[in-house]
Amino acid sequence: MERRDFLRNTLLGTAGLTGLTVLGGLGAAAAPAKKGPLKLTILHTNDMHSRIEPFPDNGGQWAGLGGMARRAALIKEVRAQEANVLLLDSGDIFQGTPYFNFFGGELEYKLMTQMGYDASTLGNHDFDNGVEGLQRQLPHAGFPFLVANYDFAQSALAGKFQPYKVFDKAGIRVGVFGLGIELNGLVLDRNFTGITCLDPVAKAREMVTRLRGPEKCDFVICHSHLGYQYKTAKIDDRKLAAEITGIDLILGGHTHTFLEKPEAVAGPGGHQTLINQVGWSGINLGRLDFEFAPGGKRGGLAQASVLPVGVG
């Protein structure tokens, strides 16, 4: 696809056209499942930072990488091959290019909707236009935002978010919940008025109890915007995995960490939690394939890969 055509179509979409034709066809029916173990394919991104187009030729080490149209093509290809796909994002969708400055996040949400994202969580930069700015863009998102440790009750965003969602993939119940980073010190006070940040460890424990218990989930995923690892006592994905039993997979964000493969961390009782993060700005699309025996019992990770999003 010519970049000038992509730019023209996307700009027209923000002007009021219904939908963006550049990403059309992504909702096509998936290929029928093959016999044998059930495969669950998880595609994920983090810290997209309004990177709509690839990095320009003068973009240094990132030159020619990324771009939402290219990511859309990769997602469409995987969905054509696999029957059970979840597409997830770990926050910081906003901020980083003039597209956000001009359109305030509308374009990012519209394109993610056309790509068929199943869910996202919130990052600190998603509040860069304040509570009102985020509220204005939510109608353009055709997917839920999951965040369990932010209390929105006293803000204009009350009732707009949910802590978790359960997805049924051919009988496998997949519970997904979100955790956001402490906003105080990262976001201007006026930009998160009325929002209270709660203890992510306590909320994670609560989510696992609910998803493993009443919700009867076979697999539990945490969207995290906590960050991969800190040398201080600040909570991060590795500390969370070591402290909580019952999370199968943490899809991280915030620290822009490029992991070549998922890291396994042992929690209480020896439960293994996998952690993955794929950099920033849509340079990579993460792919994790899990296999389940009949009846929904967890089989394990069958394959992990990082899909580079094109070069010029």
PyMOL commands that set and color helices and strands:
alter all, ss='L'
color gray80, all
select helices_A, chain A and resi 3-14+21-23+60-62+68-81+98-103+106-115+124-127+130-140+189-192+200-212+237-243+268-270
alter helices_A, ss='H'
color red, helices_A
select strands_A, chain A and resi 38-45+85-89+119-120+150-151+164-169+172-179+196-197+219-224+249-251+263-266+272-276+284-292+298-308
alter strands_A, ss='S'
color yellow, strands_A
deselect
rebuild
show_as cartoon
